[in-house]
Amino acid sequence: MIEYGIARSGLSGLILLSGISISLSAWPFRRRKPDDETPEHSDQDDAASDQKVDLIDWGIRLAMLGKLDRAVEQFKSAVEQEPDNPIAHYNFALALDELGRYEEARQAYERAAYLSPESIDILINSSITLLSLDKRDDAIGALNKAVEKGCDDPIPHFDLGCAYLTGGAYKEAIYHFREAAKVDPKDPQTRFNLAIALRKAGFIDQAENELRDFLALARARFPEHRLYVERLLAEEYSNKEN
């Protein structure tokens, strides 16, 4: 697996929910996050120079400190010194993306994917850059490839659900959120977004089950979302019990 050092959050403000005293957004797209933020060099690159390894290591550390302009410079130098190292291109893409330089990031992801075609992480994170460039079809294509390569990974399904949800393709969103829930049935965010998709598609009764599952799984977390769901259940579903 390609190692990288910038833990990312997703995009924000996807689907606005309103009408019950508060407004909330569906949980956004998810970036792949590293299990271990300690940078490692590629197994295929044992012959790389110490200077090259230092460039990637230092770039990651700068990025983690929020010094993204300097991190980009380090990763650019790493790419120039070793153009066939996918780790360098991948970290370069992540840093460019963080700075909002989406077209440059897209090109760096494209090169990283060419050099490491089996990487699910590259497909996941590049898809969100494509969405930032309004290339929805390309993003969906990348996520579908990620689904094919990682059938036991919930994140590609979750992100596909988000892509379809924001595009108004609610039945497709429902399918992928359900697939994500099969892989990770204890994730409350998936249940919340699934409930939104079900309600948007007119499946109000089915949405109730997901809303209640969300409350059970969230427990004390996500207080604003829990408040929203509790009020929604009280105002729109309470009559069913009377």
C-alpha positions in Angstrom: 0.0 0.0 0.0 1.2 3.5 -0.7 2.2 5.4 2.4 1.4 9.1 2.7 1.4 11.5 5.5 -1.4 14.0 5.1 -4.5 12.9 7.0 -7.4 14.6 5.2 -11.0 15.4 5.9 -13.6 15.4 3.2 -15.4 18.1 1.4 -18.1 19.9 3.4 -21.6 21.2 2.9 -23.0 18.5 0.5 -26.7 18.0 1.3 -28.4 20.7 3.4 -31.1 19.5 5.7 -33.4 22.0 7.2 -36.9 22.5 8.6 -36.5 21.3 12.2 -35.0 24.2 14.0 -31.4 23.4 12.9 -29.7 22.9 9.6 -27.2 20.1 9.0 -25.2 18.7 6.1 -24.8 15.1 5.2 -21.5 13.7 6.1 -19.1 14.6 3.3 -16.8 12.5 1.2 -14.1 10.6 3.0 -10.4 10.8 2.3 -8.3 7.7 2.9 -6.4 8.3 6.1 -3.1 6.7 6.9 -3.0 4.0 9.6 0.4 5.1 10.5 1.6 8.7 9.9 5.2 7.7 10.1 6.4 8.0 6.5 8.0 5.0 4.9 9.8 4.6 1.6 8.6 2.3 -1.2 9.6 -1.4 -1.1 10.4 -1.1 -4.7 12.8 1.7 -4.1 15.6 0.2 -2.0 18.1 1.8 -4.2 16.8 5.3 -3.7 19.3 7.9 -2.4 19.2 9.1 1.2 18.5 12.6 -0.2 15.4 11.3 -2.0 14.1 9.6 1.1 14.8 12.7 3.1 12.8 14.9 0.7 9.6 12.8 1.0 10.1 12.5 4.8 10.6 16.2 5.2 7.7 17.0 2.9 5.4 14.9 4.9 6.5 16.4 8.2 6.0 19.9 6.8 2.6 19.0 5.5 1.6 17.7 8.9 2.7 21.0 10.4 0.5 22.9 8.0 3.4 24.3 6.0 1.9 23.2 2.7 3.7 25.6 0.4 7.1 24.3 1.6 5.8 20.7 1.5 4.9 21.1 -2.1 8.4 22.3 -2.9 9.9 19.2 -1.2 7.6 16.8 -3.0 8.2 18.6 -6.3 11.9 18.1 -5.8 11.3 14.4 -4.9 9.3 14.0 -8.1 12.0 15.6 -10.2 14.7 13.5 -8.7 12.8 10.2 -9.0 9.9 10.6 -11.5 8.9 6.9 -11.3 8.3 6.8 -7.5 4.5 6.8 -7.0 4.8 7.8 -3.3 6.4 11.1 -4.3 3.7 11.8 -6.9 0.9 10.8 -4.4 2.1 13.1 -1.6 2.7 15.8 -4.1 -0.9 15.5 -5.2 -2.2 15.5 -1.6 -0.3 18.7 -0.8 -1.4 20.4 -4.0 -5.0 19.4 -3.3 -4.9 20.8 0.2 -3.8 24.2 -1.3 -6.7 24.1 -3.8 -4.5 23.6 -6.8 -6.8 21.0 -8.1 -5.7 20.7 -11.7 -2.1 20.2 -10.7 -3.2 17.7 -8.1 -5.2 15.8 -10.7 -2.2 15.5 -12.9 -0.1 14.3 -10.0 -2.7 11.7 -9.0 -2.9 10.6 -12.6 0.8 9.9 -12.6 0.7 8.1 -9.3 -2.2 5.9 -10.5 -0.2 5.0 -13.6 2.8 4.0 -11.5 0.7 2.2 -8.9 -2.5 1.0 -10.7 -3.6 -1.3 -7.8 -3.7 1.5 -5.2 -7.3 2.0 -3.9 -6.1 5.0 -1.9 -5.1 6.9 -5.0 -8.5 6.3 -6.6 -10.4 7.4 -3.6 -8.5 10.6 -3.0 -8.2 11.5 -6.7 -12.0 11.1 -7.1 -12.6 14.0 -4.6 -10.2 16.2 -6.5 -12.1 15.4 -9.7 -15.3 16.4 -7.9 -13.7 19.7 -7.0 -13.1 20.2 -10.7 -16.7 19.4 -11.5 -15.7 16.2 -13.2 -18.4 14.1 -11.6 -18.5 11.3 -14.2 -14.7 10.9 -13.9 -14.9 10.8 -10.1 -17.6 8.2 -10.2 -15.5 6.2 -12.7 -12.5 6.3 -10.3 -14.6 5.2 -7.3 -16.1 2.3 -9.3 -12.6 1.1 -10.0 -11.9 1.4 -6.3 -15.0 -0.7 -5.5 -13.8 -3.4 -8.0 -10.4 -3.5 -6.4 -11.5 -3.4 -2.7 -14.8 -5.2 -2.2 -14.3 -5.3 1.5 -13.6 -1.5 1.8 -16.5 0.7 2.8 -15.0 4.0 1.8 -15.4 3.7 -2.0 -19.0 2.8 -1.5 -19.6 5.6 0.9 -18.0 8.1 -1.4 -20.0 6.8 -4.4 -23.1 7.2 -2.3 -22.2 10.8 -1.6 -21.5 11.5 -5.3 -24.8 10.1 -6.3 -26.6 11.8 -3.5 -25.3 15.2 -4.4 -26.2 14.5 -8.0 -29.8 13.6 -7.2 -29.4 9.9 -8.1 -31.0 8.8 -4.9 -31.5 5.1 -5.7 -27.9 4.7 -6.7 -26.9 6.5 -3.5 -29.1 4.1 -1.4 -27.4 1.1 -3.0 -23.9 2.2 -2.3 -24.6 3.4 1.3 -26.2 0.0 1.9 -23.1 -1.7 0.5 -20.9 0.4 2.8 -23.2 -0.5 5.8 -22.8 -4.2 5.0 -19.0 -3.9 5.2 -19.0 -1.6 8.3 -22.5 -2.0 9.9 -21.4 -0.1 13.0 -20.6 3.2 11.3 -23.3 5.8 12.2 -22.3 8.3 9.5 -23.2 5.7 6.8 -26.6 5.2 8.4 -27.3 8.9 8.6 -26.5 9.5 4.9 -28.5 6.4 4.0 -31.5 7.8 5.9 -31.1 11.1 3.9 -31.0 9.2 0.6 -34.1 7.1 1.5 -36.0 10.2 2.5 -35.0 12.0 -0.7 -36.2 9.0 -2.7 -39.5 8.9 -0.9 -38.9 5.9 1.3 -39.9 7.6 4.5 -40.6 4.4 6.5 -37.3 2.8 5.6 -35.5 5.9 6.6 -36.9 5.7 10.1 -35.1 2.5 10.7 -31.8 4.0 9.6 -32.4 7.1 11.8 -33.0 4.9 14.8 -29.9 2.8 14.0 -27.9 6.0 13.8 -28.9 7.1 17.3 -28.0 3.7 18.7 -24.6 3.7 17.0 -23.7 7.3 17.6 -24.4 7.1 21.3 -22.8 10.3 22.8 -21.1 11.4 19.6 -22.3 13.8 16.9 -24.6 15.9 19.2 -26.0 18.2 16.5 -26.9 15.3 14.3 -28.4 13.4 17.2 -30.5 16.4 18.0 -31.7 16.7 14.4 -32.6 13.0 14.3 -34.4 13.1 17.6 -36.5 16.1 16.6 -37.2 14.5 13.2 -38.4 11.3 14.7 -40.5 13.2 17.2 -42.1 15.5 14.7 -42.5 13.3 11.6 -42.7 9.8 12.9 -44.4 10.0 16.3 -47.9 9.8 14.9 -47.2 6.3 13.7 -47.2 5.2 17.3 -50.4 6.8 18.2 
